[in-house]
Amino acid sequence: MPTISTNGIEMYYEQYGSGEPLVLIMGWGGNAATWRPQIPGLAQRFQLTVFDNRGVGRTSAPDAPFSTAQMAGDVAGLMDTLGIERAHVLGISLGGMVAQELAIANPERVGALILGCTTPGGNRSAGIDRLRDDIAQFRETFAEQGPDLEWFSDFLKRLWTDEALLRSESALQDFVLSIIRFPPAPHGLRRQADAVHAHDAFDRLSSLAAPTLVITGDEDGLIDPENSAILADAIPEAELCVFPRLRHAFHLERPDLVNPVIIDFIYRAGIKLDPSSS
């Protein structure tokens, strides 16, 4: 298995395609395999780097506090080891919070920035009380043994549309299989949830220099979609694209709609990265 040592952990990664580098940062509990529905369409245009965040999958899961800034350091270390001087970055949910920290701390490392179904965090974000309640309930109920099947079933309903669940679409099957094959450690889920709880980049968003696209599904049941509008307003010249009748896993359920928007934005941003640096 390809792993690298960075920031005190062993980090699992995979690469696909060729061209300008595009780094994908997954959300809470997901791993490199969770990106499977999106990989074919994006790998036709870019060299993709996907990986397991700290705490989940095949990457180390230290039972110590996590932060989104620390996880951004993990990504920067991965890029260093792989020789990626600068990359376009797509972050989803928790991964979008990590992507914010990466772009703020390392503006020279990020070309185009795409933030999906995520939040600036803090008290000025939308739905923060519900999100914090969700995290507190998770910690109280599943802190030691991890979530059970009933919880996971309810969780899926907040990520996927009723139609996708009813038809058990292949993208949904890929998502479930990625979690079953590479299950996150319960303490890793807890530590990632704590990082979500503590994230607050609101006052620093105005310093973001990367051309930024913010995307979400308008029926997201996990991260209030109003946060995408908040991000787009706070980040200089950011664009906002809202996909109707889709939930938190909008990018996995409909990559046929989402990937072209991502590709078009990166091309329109006009930032040319040297593929040889990847």
URMOCOR-V770894 format. One record per residue. N is the residue number from 1. RES is the residue in one small letter. PSI is psi in whole degrees, -180 to 180 (999 if undefined). NEAR is the number of other ideal C-beta (glycine too) atoms within 12 Angstrom. Layout:
N_RES_PSI_NEAR ; N_RES_PSI_NEAR
This chain:
1_m_132_15 ; 2_p_118_19 ; 3_t_157_21 ; 4_i_156_29 ; 5_s_124_17 ; 6_t_139_28 ; 7_n_32_27 ; 8_g_8_18 ; 9_i_163_33 ; 10_e_123_25 ; 11_m_125_40 ; 12_y_139_32 ; 13_y_163_38 ; 14_e_154_33 ; 15_q_146_31 ; 16_y_150_28 ; 17_g_-169_25 ; 18_s_163_17 ; 19_g_-155_26 ; 20_e_142_34 ; 21_p_137_41 ; 22_l_117_47 ; 23_v_128_49 ; 24_l_127_49 ; 25_i_115_50 ; 26_m_163_52 ; 27_g_-170_46 ; 28_w_124_48 ; 29_g_-16_45 ; 30_g_175_46 ; 31_n_-174_42 ; 32_a_-39_36 ; 33_a_-22_32 ; 34_t_-23_42 ; 35_w_-3_44 ; 36_r_-44_34 ; 37_p_-28_33 ; 38_q_-22_44 ; 39_i_-48_33 ; 40_p_-46_19 ; 41_g_-38_28 ; 42_l_-33_37 ; 43_a_-15_27 ; 44_q_-21_19 ; 45_r_-24_27 ; 46_f_162_38 ; 47_q_113_31 ; 48_l_140_38 ; 49_t_119_39 ; 50_v_157_43 ; 51_f_167_46 ; 52_d_123_46 ; 53_n_161_53 ; 54_r_138_45 ; 55_g_-12_43 ; 56_v_163_44 ; 57_g_-129_38 ; 58_r_8_31 ; 59_t_154_41 ; 60_s_148_29 ; 61_a_70_32 ; 62_p_137_21 ; 63_d_72_18 ; 64_a_161_18 ; 65_p_138_20 ; 66_f_155_40 ; 67_s_159_29 ; 68_t_-32_46 ; 69_a_-41_29 ; 70_q_-43_32 ; 71_m_-32_48 ; 72_a_-36_39 ; 73_g_-35_27 ; 74_d_-45_42 ; 75_v_-43_48 ; 76_a_-39_35 ; 77_g_-39_28 ; 78_l_-45_44 ; 79_m_-42_38 ; 80_d_-49_22 ; 81_t_-36_22 ; 82_l_-1_28 ; 83_g_25_19 ; 84_i_102_36 ; 85_e_-37_22 ; 86_r_140_32 ; 87_a_154_45 ; 88_h_149_45 ; 89_v_129_50 ; 90_l_120_51 ; 91_g_134_50 ; 92_i_128_45 ; 93_s_-121_47 ; 94_l_-39_49 ; 95_g_-30_48 ; 96_g_-33_47 ; 97_m_-43_50 ; 98_v_-41_50 ; 99_a_-38_52 ; 100_q_-48_51 ; 101_e_-39_43 ; 102_l_-46_41 ; 103_a_-32_45 ; 104_i_-44_35 ; 105_a_-28_26 ; 106_n_64_32 ; 107_p_-29_22 ; 108_e_-11_18 ; 109_r_-12_32 ; 110_v_125_42 ; 111_g_-102_40 ; 112_a_145_38 ; 113_l_128_49 ; 114_i_122_51 ; 115_l_118_52 ; 116_g_134_53 ; 117_c_54_47 ; 118_t_-172_51 ; 119_t_151_48 ; 120_p_-16_42 ; 121_g_176_40 ; 122_g_178_26 ; 123_n_-13_17 ; 124_r_5_20 ; 125_s_161_33 ; 126_a_141_26 ; 127_g_22_24 ; 128_i_-35_27 ; 129_d_-42_14 ; 130_r_-42_21 ; 131_l_-43_35 ; 132_r_-38_23 ; 133_d_-41_15 ; 134_d_-44_29 ; 135_i_-43_31 ; 136_a_-42_19 ; 137_q_-41_18 ; 138_f_-46_33 ; 139_r_-42_24 ; 140_e_-36_13 ; 141_t_-37_21 ; 142_f_25_26 ; 143_a_-34_21 ; 144_e_-50_15 ; 145_q_-8_15 ; 146_g_169_25 ; 147_p_151_28 ; 148_d_178_14 ; 149_l_-36_14 ; 150_e_-44_12 ; 151_w_-44_20 ; 152_f_-39_23 ; 153_s_-44_15 ; 154_d_-37_20 ; 155_f_-42_30 ; 156_l_-33_32 ; 157_k_-20_22 ; 158_r_-13_29 ; 159_l_-37_39 ; 160_w_151_38 ; 161_t_161_30 ; 162_d_-36_20 ; 163_e_-43_17 ; 164_a_-40_31 ; 165_l_-40_24 ; 166_l_-40_12 ; 167_r_-8_14 ; 168_s_58_17 ; 169_e_159_24 ; 170_s_-36_16 ; 171_a_-40_35 ; 172_l_-43_30 ; 173_q_-41_23 ; 174_d_-42_29 ; 175_f_-51_37 ; 176_v_-44_31 ; 177_l_-36_20 ; 178_s_-35_32 ; 179_i_-38_32 ; 180_i_-43_18 ; 181_r_-38_21 ; 182_f_69_30 ; 183_p_137_26 ; 184_p_148_36 ; 185_a_139_27 ; 186_p_-42_25 ; 187_h_-27_26 ; 188_g_-42_36 ; 189_l_-42_41 ; 190_r_-44_34 ; 191_r_-38_37 ; 192_q_-41_45 ; 193_a_-38_41 ; 194_d_-36_29 ; 195_a_-40_36 ; 196_v_-47_42 ; 197_h_-40_31 ; 198_a_-14_26 ; 199_h_133_43 ; 200_d_100_25 ; 201_a_6_38 ; 202_f_-50_27 ; 203_d_-11_16 ; 204_r_-4_24 ; 205_l_-29_36 ; 206_s_-16_19 ; 207_s_-6_20 ; 208_l_126_35 ; 209_a_-19_25 ; 210_a_139_36 ; 211_p_129_28 ; 212_t_133_44 ; 213_l_130_40 ; 214_v_127_43 ; 215_i_150_44 ; 216_t_164_42 ; 217_g_141_37 ; 218_d_-4_24 ; 219_e_28_28 ; 220_d_124_40 ; 221_g_5_28 ; 222_l_-54_38 ; 223_i_118_47 ; 224_d_123_31 ; 225_p_-17_35 ; 226_e_-23_25 ; 227_n_-29_42 ; 228_s_-39_41 ; 229_a_-38_25 ; 230_i_-45_31 ; 231_l_-47_47 ; 232_a_-34_29 ; 233_d_-33_22 ; 234_a_-25_31 ; 235_i_127_35 ; 236_p_124_18 ; 237_e_24_18 ; 238_a_150_32 ; 239_e_151_28 ; 240_l_133_28 ; 241_c_120_32 ; 242_v_127_28 ; 243_f_119_34 ; 244_p_147_16 ; 245_r_31_19 ; 246_l_154_34 ; 247_r_-154_35 ; 248_h_-35_44 ; 249_a_34_47 ; 250_f_-37_43 ; 251_h_-29_49 ; 252_l_-36_45 ; 253_e_-38_36 ; 254_r_62_29 ; 255_p_-23_33 ; 256_d_-27_21 ; 257_l_-39_25 ; 258_v_-44_35 ; 259_n_-45_34 ; 260_p_-34_22 ; 261_v_-43_31 ; 262_i_-48_39 ; 263_i_-46_30 ; 264_d_-42_20 ; 265_f_-45_33 ; 266_i_-42_35 ; 267_y_-41_22 ; 268_r_-28_14 ; 269_a_-26_27 ; 270_g_16_14 ; 271_i_120_25 ; 272_k_119_16 ; 273_l_150_29 ; 274_d_108_17 ; 275_p_-28_22 ; 276_s_-18_14 ; 277_s_-10_20 ; 278_s_999_29
